[in-house]
Amino acid sequence: MNVDWDDLKAVLHVVRKGTLAAAATELGVNYTTVARRLARAERALGTVLFDRLADGYRPVEAALVVARHASEMETQSLAVIRGIAGRDARLSGKLTVTAPQLLVGPHLTEVIRTFSQTHPEVDLHLRASNDLADLSRREADLAIRISRTPGDALKGLRLSDQHSASFASPGWAEQIKNTPERTIDWVVYDALGTPPKGLDPRFQNNRVVMTCDDMTAMVGAAQAGLGVVRMPVFLGRATPGLVQVPVLPAQPYAEIWVVAHADVWASAKVAAFREVLVPYFKRNRAVFTS
């Protein structure tokens, strides 16, 4: 019996994702390729692995056995790849860095420019996303994260503490200054649902007028004058059309970290990027705190 590794990976990802389309996206191929690989695996193994249903593929017991062993093989394969990457002494080739979108424009572009000028043979890929890349699966080589728990299984450095405060449009700032007794409208995260804790006692009347699940949307709402938003001070101070208002005094916020898998932390490209990144944040820590 000889089963191709690509076919085993197809079984694994269909078990994980439930549909050909989702598995294809994960594997970077089209869904017909995944279907062909499943059929080839079933022929090689001599058994049906999935019930084909209208809403997706349901694995039978044999598929779960295959997926379990394929997952173990994948883990070992990734460990080999990371181990080789960690020993890479070249300052050339691909380097993938991921960072929150709102941190890129005002700060990371300067780091990237300096790094690219210093190491022109490195092919730098930036993933600007708030989603946490799986560093064990090499979705990125290095991650910059805003978090109190950046990842226990990772190796990292804290780049900076952070503070948050309240920001609003100039129109709102004028109203708050002149009539602190008036009701203050808030735009908040939908998971919070209420104005933040720790408000200045001078401002007793507060209400939520809008909830969002994304900071970019909240920034836009504040710029449009819809209400006051709690946000990191680096973001509020760098955003045109916003000013800091005294409704919420500055308070601690999640720190900024740089992290990587321990296997690749010492690689030349990862170390070289840190050599630019860390001093930048050291010079600019005051931007992130009150």
C-alpha positions in Angstrom: 0.0 0.0 0.0 1.5 3.3 -1.1 -0.5 6.5 -0.1 0.8 9.9 -1.3 1.5 12.5 1.4 -0.6 15.1 -0.5 -3.5 12.7 -0.5 -3.2 12.2 3.3 -3.1 16.0 3.8 -6.3 16.3 1.8 -8.0 13.8 4.1 -6.7 15.6 7.1 -7.9 19.0 6.0 -11.3 17.8 4.9 -11.7 16.2 8.3 -10.7 19.5 9.9 -12.7 21.8 7.7 -15.7 19.7 6.7 -15.9 20.8 3.0 -13.8 20.5 -0.1 -13.8 24.3 -0.6 -12.6 25.1 2.9 -9.9 22.4 2.7 -8.8 23.7 -0.7 -8.4 27.2 0.7 -6.2 25.8 3.5 -4.1 23.8 1.1 -3.8 26.5 -1.6 -5.4 24.4 -4.3 -8.8 24.2 -6.0 -11.6 22.0 -4.7 -11.5 19.6 -7.6 -7.9 18.8 -6.7 -8.9 18.0 -3.2 -11.7 15.8 -4.5 -9.3 14.0 -6.7 -6.8 13.4 -3.9 -9.6 12.0 -1.6 -10.6 9.6 -4.3 -7.0 8.5 -4.8 -6.5 8.0 -1.1 -9.7 5.9 -0.9 -8.5 3.7 -3.8 -5.0 3.3 -2.2 -6.5 2.4 1.2 -9.3 0.3 -0.2 -12.0 1.9 1.9 -14.5 4.8 1.8 -13.4 7.7 4.0 -16.2 10.1 3.8 -20.0 10.2 3.5 -20.7 12.7 0.8 -23.6 14.8 2.0 -25.3 17.9 0.6 -23.8 20.2 3.2 -20.3 18.7 3.2 -18.2 15.6 3.8 -18.7 13.6 7.0 -15.7 11.5 8.0 -16.2 7.8 8.8 -14.1 6.1 11.4 -11.4 5.2 8.9 -11.0 8.9 8.0 -10.5 9.8 11.6 -7.7 7.2 11.9 -6.0 8.5 8.8 -6.4 12.1 10.0 -4.9 11.3 13.4 -1.8 9.8 11.8 -1.6 12.5 9.1 -1.7 15.1 11.9 1.3 13.4 13.6 3.2 13.3 10.3 2.4 17.0 9.7 3.7 17.9 13.2 6.9 16.1 12.5 7.2 17.6 9.1 6.7 21.1 10.4 9.3 20.5 13.2 11.8 19.5 10.5 11.1 22.7 8.5 11.3 24.9 11.5 14.5 23.3 12.6 16.1 24.0 9.3 14.8 27.5 9.2 16.2 28.2 12.6 19.7 27.3 11.4 19.4 29.5 8.3 22.3 32.0 8.4 21.4 33.7 5.1 20.2 37.3 4.9 18.3 36.6 1.8 15.1 34.8 0.8 11.6 35.1 2.1 10.7 36.5 5.6 7.0 36.7 6.6 6.1 39.2 9.4 2.5 39.6 10.7 1.3 42.6 12.7 -2.0 44.3 13.6 -3.3 46.5 10.8 -3.5 49.7 12.9 0.1 49.3 14.1 1.5 49.1 10.5 0.9 52.6 9.1 2.1 54.9 11.9 5.0 52.7 13.1 6.0 49.5 11.3 6.5 51.2 7.9 9.5 53.0 9.3 10.9 49.7 10.7 10.3 48.0 7.4 11.9 50.7 5.3 15.0 50.6 7.5 15.2 46.8 7.4 14.7 46.6 3.6 17.4 49.3 3.0 19.8 47.4 5.2 19.0 43.9 3.9 17.8 44.4 0.2 18.1 40.7 -0.6 15.5 39.7 1.9 12.0 39.2 0.3 9.9 40.7 3.1 6.2 39.7 3.2 3.9 41.7 5.6 0.6 40.2 6.7 -1.4 43.0 8.2 -4.0 41.2 10.2 -5.6 41.1 13.6 -5.9 37.3 13.3 -3.3 35.4 15.2 -1.1 33.5 12.7 -0.1 30.0 13.7 3.6 30.3 14.0 4.1 26.5 14.6 2.6 26.0 11.1 4.9 28.6 9.5 2.0 31.0 8.7 4.6 33.7 9.6 8.2 33.7 10.8 7.7 36.6 13.2 4.6 38.1 14.8 4.1 41.5 16.5 1.1 41.2 18.8 -0.9 43.4 21.1 -1.7 41.1 23.9 -1.3 40.3 27.6 -0.8 36.6 26.7 1.2 36.6 23.4 1.6 32.8 23.4 3.1 30.5 26.1 4.7 28.2 23.5 6.5 31.0 21.8 9.7 32.9 22.4 9.4 36.7 22.6 10.3 40.1 23.8 8.0 42.8 25.2 8.5 45.8 23.0 6.5 48.3 24.9 3.9 48.9 27.6 0.7 50.6 26.5 -1.9 52.9 27.8 -5.4 53.6 26.5 -7.6 56.7 26.9 -10.7 58.3 25.5 -10.7 60.0 22.1 -13.4 61.9 20.2 -13.9 64.5 17.4 -13.1 68.1 18.1 -16.9 68.9 18.3 -17.4 66.3 21.0 -14.3 67.6 22.8 -15.7 71.1 22.9 -19.1 69.9 24.2 -17.4 67.8 27.0 -15.3 70.8 28.0 -18.2 73.2 28.1 -21.0 71.0 29.4 -19.5 68.0 31.4 -23.0 67.3 32.8 -24.5 66.4 29.4 -24.9 62.7 28.4 -21.8 61.4 26.6 -22.3 59.0 23.8 -19.9 56.0 23.5 -18.9 53.7 20.7 -17.7 50.4 22.3 -16.7 46.9 21.4 -19.7 44.6 21.1 -18.2 42.2 23.6 -18.1 45.0 26.2 -21.5 46.5 25.7 -21.1 49.2 28.3 -18.9 52.3 28.7 -15.5 51.4 30.0 -14.7 51.2 33.7 -12.7 53.9 35.5 -14.4 57.0 34.1 -13.6 60.3 35.6 -16.3 61.0 38.2 -17.0 64.4 36.8 -18.7 62.7 33.9 -21.7 61.0 35.4 -24.0 60.6 32.3 -22.9 58.0 29.8 -24.6 55.8 27.3 -23.7 53.4 24.5 -25.0 54.5 21.0 -23.1 52.0 18.9 -21.2 48.7 19.2 -18.6 47.4 16.8 -16.4 44.3 16.5 -13.5 46.1 14.8 -11.3 49.0 15.9 -11.1 50.4 12.4 -14.8 50.9 12.4 -14.7 52.4 15.9 -12.1 54.9 14.8 -14.2 55.9 11.8 -17.3 56.3 14.0 -15.3 58.6 16.4 -14.0 60.7 13.4 -17.6 61.0 12.2 -18.6 62.5 15.6 -20.8 59.6 16.6 -19.3 59.4 20.1 -16.3 58.8 22.3 -14.0 55.7 21.9 -11.5 54.1 24.2 -8.4 53.2 22.2 -4.6 52.9 22.6 -3.1 56.3 22.9 -0.7 55.7 20.0 -3.7 55.2 17.7 -5.8 58.1 19.0 -2.9 60.6 18.9 -1.9 59.5 15.3 -5.5 59.6 13.9 -6.5 62.8 12.1 -9.8 64.3 13.4 -9.4 62.9 16.9 -8.4 64.5 20.1 -7.9 63.1 23.6 -10.8 63.9 26.0 -10.6 63.6 29.8 -13.7 61.3 30.2 -11.5 58.3 30.7 -8.1 58.8 32.3 -5.2 57.0 30.7 -5.0 53.4 32.0 -2.9 50.3 31.3 -3.6 48.4 28.1 -2.3 45.2 26.5 1.5 45.3 25.8 3.2 45.1 22.4 5.3 41.9 21.9 7.4 40.4 19.2 7.2 36.6 19.1 8.4 33.7 17.1 8.5 29.9 17.4 11.5 28.9 19.5 12.8 26.9 16.6 13.2 29.9 14.3 13.9 32.7 16.8 17.7 32.5 16.2 17.5 32.5 12.3 19.5 35.3 10.7 16.5 37.0 9.0 14.3 36.9 12.2 17.2 38.2 14.3 18.0 40.9 11.8 14.4 42.2 11.8 14.4 42.3 15.6 17.6 44.3 15.5 15.7 47.1 13.8 12.4 46.6 15.5 13.4 46.5 19.2 15.5 49.8 19.1 12.6 51.6 17.3 10.2 50.7 20.1 12.7 51.6 22.7 13.1 55.1 21.2 9.3 55.6 20.9 7.9 54.1 24.1 6.5 57.5 25.1 4.2 57.4 22.1 2.5 54.3 23.5 2.0 55.5 27.1 0.5 58.6 28.7 
